[in-house]
Amino acid sequence: MGEKTPKRKRKPVNAWKFFEKKGDSAERVRKSCPKCGKGVFMAQHKGRITCGKCKYTEFESKKKEEPKQEEKK
């Protein structure tokens, strides 16, 4: 019969990474999900921001650089 694959060990969430101390208050570092509310943070990926709970995704806009026009002499 088939062997059981080992179960993946999950890392605990480090909640202290999601906040920054500003004076006497704490501010959120990451954006919160607009659908789920303030308690759910969105993950930052390359080129997009995604909610892990409801799968809401925002894509970063690509800024197209205008080609430089060289002056002819």
Protein Blocks (a to p, Z undefined) as FASTA:
>chain_A
ZZdddddddddddfklmpccehjbccdfbdcdfknomklccdddehiacdfklopacddd
dddddddddddZZ
